[in-house]
Amino acid sequence: MNAATVAAPPHETDLVVLGSGVAGLTAALTAALEGLRCMVLEHLPVIGGTSARSSGTVWLPDNRYMREAGQPEDGSAARAYLDALVGDRAPREMRMAFLEIAPRMQADLEDRAGIGFRPYPAAPDYRQDMPGAAPGWRALEPLPFDGRLLGERFAELAPPLPELMLLGGMMVTRAEAAKLLRADRSLSSAALGARLVGRFLVDRLSHGRGTRLVLGNALVARLIQACLMRGVEIIPRIDTVALRREKARIVGVEIRSGDLSREITARRGVVLAGGGFPASADWRARELPAPVAENSPASPGAVGRTLELGRAAGSQFGPAGEDNALWFPSSTMRRRDGSLAVYPHIVLDRAKPGSLVVDRTGRRFVNEAVSYHEFVRAMYRANAVPCWMICDRDFIRRYGLGLIRPRTRNLGPYVRDGYLAQAHDIIGLAETLGLPAQTLMETVVRFNDFAEIGRDDDFGRGESIYDRANGDPEYGPNPCLGPIGQGPVFAVKLEPTPLGTSRGLVTDIQARALDANGEAISGLYVCGNDMQSAFGGEYPGAGAQLGQAMTFGWIAARHAAGAKT
């Protein structure tokens, strides 16, 4: 089935889902499993939304893999963790619904549709300072997927960020990337590289990029395949211009595709799953803190269209939180075609020994190894937008720096493009960056003293198991703390970029949209980043967005089908 054969959707179905990320696809698949006819409408020409660009990790406490491995009961600890982290930032009933349903959702979709994962036993929750935080197992990684199984529709799958692929189109997991760096001194690593590159070269001839999918691309592709096998229609290039209402119920949508306009009746309702508003400059200006983020690594389609549809239909917009976003610190550079590369500094460099981050005064303001969300929050709290990550040449050789991969020999192109600042020493770097030279020198000297003893007395870098999990296990005594060398020295500028948004439409525990009186709007459901965050804008661990998205997508579809949750 290709795009041309699905260009004209039918006039009637059971459930219409607006948005083709993990939230929407989970709702559609669940609806199909419950016997409903369903269609997914996507306004972009590609399918997958921001989910397809993501790591695909899903945060699901008390999951089946924990139980199968004999891990202790996790429900009570997870409740304590979210209660401490979220507090009164969101209704407690929402996170309790998530904790109850999330493991059931995952088990159901794996058993009935093959949506499987594997656990990260050593992926600690982000806030280890909170009671109930886990050292691992709650974060799940999607299994690799063979994109060739999608047939002609593989071409419609939204690609990952180009900078997160190798050789112009080959996907690897974080663990595989770490192993490939040892290919010159490990036979097993060399063999892995040979297998991956060999397949990629064959794929590139027929598909333009690799068909061995991992991360978010794998999860989205697996959901697409499961949906298509069960008759779900997934239709790109469709603009939804309004929700149709009869009396007090949402009964369908009005759509436009090119010159085609029509109404579609949805007997069981409509699900809003458009991905929030991180890609909309107007929405960011209204809803995010100043200085307002100029860029986002999110899908260009996540511009708040479905939020506007929901509000026009009477849905209540949730209360503002601390910042209404879920954050990455990112560096940016122009690609050769003139487009902007937005590279998220997630875990590959900030926690590694031998770098630090300073604000415009030349001082550190945060433990650089904290989660990406908490790092950006610290930027705003300390008036440190933008800030600069500083390191020496050996650091880049070992770990890379943003867009610069490890072992890159020639840094000249990055310097000439303005992405990388370079100087012979710290004083020269301060002059290049426009920072107070004496203060920056004092900061580096103090930092290097901490590195020598392996203890960060200012910010505690490397003290938590989360920090250490992202450091260099072969470096000691602190895997996150190493000195800045004498020179040459380098820096990249970091800016706040929303990967998602946390302010959205208010729902009940059945994922039904609520009106201004707190009453459920019949036939209207919300999930993913269109939904007001059940975690109140907090970020408990890797995959928290997708875990919440899948859980409430599953809940919405089952409610629409009349199934008990």
Secondary structure, DSSP 8 states (H G I E B T S, - for coil): --GGGGSS--SEEEEEEE--SHHHHHHHHHHHHTT--EEEE-SSSSB-GGGGGS---EE-TT-HHHHHTT----HHHHHHHHHHHHGGGS-HHHHHHHHHHHHHHHHHHHHHH---EEE-TT---S-TTSTT--SSSSEEEE--EEGGGGGGGGGGB----GGGSBTTTB---HHHHHHHTTTTT-HHHHHHHHHHHHHHHHHHHHHSS--EE-HHHHHHHHHHHHHHHTT-EEE-S-EEEEEEEETTEEEEEEEEETTEEEEEEEEEEEEE----STT-HHHHHHHS-SS-----SS-TT-SSHHHHHHHHTT--B----SSSEEEEEEEEEE-TTS-EEEEE-SSSSTTSTTEEEE-TTS---S-TTS-HHHHHHHHHHTT--SEEEEEEHHHHHHH-BTTB-TT----HHHHHTTSSEEESSHHHHHHHHT--HHHHHHHHHHHHHHHHHT--TTT-TT-SHHHHHTS-TTS-S-TT-----SSSEEEEEEEEEEEEE---B-B-TT-EEE-TTS-EEEEEEE-GGGB--TTTT---STTHHHHHHHHHHHHHHHHHHT---
